[in-house]
């Protein structure tokens, strides 16, 4: 969030010196990396997850420099290790490792394009996103090393222990959504994007109602069509 505060401080001085912007459509693709961290309360998180992000984006810039943007994005989220599961609720589960969650997301953003030269511009943006979990996997194990197995987070997973007792590993919520903040640096047909997403929906509501995504992504892209 610090880069957003710095941007807000510098924005007024930049606006007075900018070059007029051409209106029109911009369509491009980009790919990069995303660092996802889940907030927790009941559970404990060892560290976050580095994944990939890629997408196609379409935007329209108006004559007053306001830009509207949407598209379709794939983002790899998750965590390295989750512990602290309630033994009364999940006696078969002590920890979950290599927790990988893949989402398709649709962003909706509004920005202000600031043209610094004929080929260079920056665009601070704010908005929201809506996502759906499409795939993923992880490994769970109990504290006695007597059980371990692969699970699929977006579906209920039946668990049968060696003594014949049966349990169900509850699924993650496959719907996600929240706020988006970001900025683009455009150099001719190329773009560098940084974005920060804050989920409003619990990810793992079965076990921790405070478990929400926080995702910082950086990507590099190319405009297939640009005004």
N, C-alpha and C positions, 0 to 999 in steps of 0.2 A: 504493500500500500504506500510505501514511502515515495516511490517514483511518481505516483499519482498526485501526492501533495506537492512535490517539487514542480510538477507540470502545471498545476493550478496557480502556483506563485509566478511562474515565468510566462504563462499564457497571455496576460494582458499586454506585455511589452512586445511580444511576437506578433500579435494581431495587428498592431499599428503599422508594422513594416512589411506585411505580406504582399505578395504579387497576386493579382486577380486569378481566380480558378475557373477553368472551363467546366461547364456542366456536361453531364452525360453518364453513360454506363461504364462500369469497370468489372471485368470478370477475370478471375485468376485462380490459381491453385497454390498450395503451400504445404510444407511438411517440416516437422521439427521434433522437439522433445517436450515432455510435460512432467513436472514433479507434483505428485499428488500426496497430500497429507490428510488423514481423517481425524477430525476432532473426536475425542472420547471422554466418557465420564465413568461408566461402570467398567468398561474394558480398559486395557493398557496397550498402547502402541509403541513398539520398539523404534521404528523409523518409517518414513514414507516410502513411496514407490516412484522410481523413474520409469517412464514409459514413452510411447511415441504418440504424436498427434499429426493428423493430416486432413485436408479438407479442400473443398471448392467454395469460392465466395463470389457473390454478386452484390454490387453496390451501385447506387445512383447518387451523383453529386449535383446539387442544385446550384443555381447562380449565386445564391447567398452563402455558398461554401458549406452548407449543411449536407451531410452525407447519411443515407440510410443503407443499412447492410444486412444481409442474411446469407444463408448457405447451408451446407451439410458438412459435418465434421466427425471424424473418428478419433476418439481419445482413449488411451490405455491408462486406466487408473488402478488403485489398489493400495496395498500396504505390505511391508516386509513380514511382520509378525504381530499377531493379536493374542493377548493373554488376559486372564482375569475372568474367565467364564464361570458362572455360578455352578458349583458341583452338584447342588440340589436339582438344578434345572437341566444341566447337561453333564451327567456323571461320566459320559464317554469322551468328553472334550476338555482338554486343558489348554491347548493353543491351536492357532491356525497360522500356517506359514505360506509364503509365496502366494499371497492373496491377490489375484489378478482379475480386474473387472474392465470389460470393454464396452464402451458406449458409442452410440450414434447420437449426435447433438445437432440441434438447429438453433443458431444464435439469432437474436434480433437486436441490432445495435444502431445508435445514432451517434454521429461524430461531427467534428468540425475540421475541415481540411485547410491546412495552413501551408501555402506554397512559398517555399524559401528561395527557389530559383526556377528556371524553366524546366528543370528535370528533377528537382528535389522538393518533397513535401512531407509534412508530418500530419497525422490525424489522430488526436485523442478521441476515445470512444467510450460510451457507457451503454449498458443495456441489460439483457437477460438471455437466458438460454433454457431450452427444454431438451432433455435427453432420455433415452431408453437403453437399458442394458441388453446387449445382444449376445454376449458370450463371456466366458471366464472360467477360471478354475483355481483351486487351492488345495492344500493338504492339511488335514486335521489329525491330531494325535492326543492320546490321553497321557496322564502323568505317570503311568506305570510301564510305558513302552509295550503295552499289550495290544494296542490297537493303533492303526494309522491308515489313512486312506485318502484318495482323491475325491473331491466333491466339486459340484458345479453350482456356483453361488446363486444363480437366478432361478433355481428350482429346488423343491424339497428333496432331500437326500435321505432315504431310509438307511439306518445303521443297525447292523446286527452284531452283537459282541460274541465272544467265544462261549459264554455261558448261555447263549440263546436269547438273551434279553434284547428287545428291539426299541429303537428310538428314531426320531426324525430330526435331522439337522435343518432348521428353518431357513428359508431362502432369504436372500437380500431383496430389498425393494428394487424392482427393475426400472422404476421411473425416477428421474432426477431432474432438478431444475433450480435456478437461482439467479444471482446477479453476475454481471460480467463488466470488467473494467479493462481497458487496453489502450494501446497506441501503436500506430503503424508508421514506419519510416519508409517512404517510397523514393527510389532512385531510378528514374526512367521506367523501365518495365519490371524492375525488381522491387521486392518489398521485404522488410523485416518486421515481424509482428511479435508483440509481447502482450499477454493477456492474463488476467487473474480472475478465476471463477470462484464464487462462494455459494455452495449448495444450501438450499433452505429445507430440503427433505432429508429425513434420517435414512441412512444407507442400510443399516443393519438393525432395524427397529425391533427385531425379535430378541436381541440381546443387549442393545445399548441405544436408547432413544436420542442420545446426543452425538451419535456417530454420523458426521457430515463431511462431505468433500471440500477440500480447499486445494485449488489447482493453479499452479503457475506454469504457463507454457511460453515457449519461444520458438518461432518458426521462420523459415525463409521461403519466399514464394516468387512466382512469376505471373504477370498479367498477360493472359491470352488475348484480351481485348481491353484497351485502356484509352480514356479521353484525358 
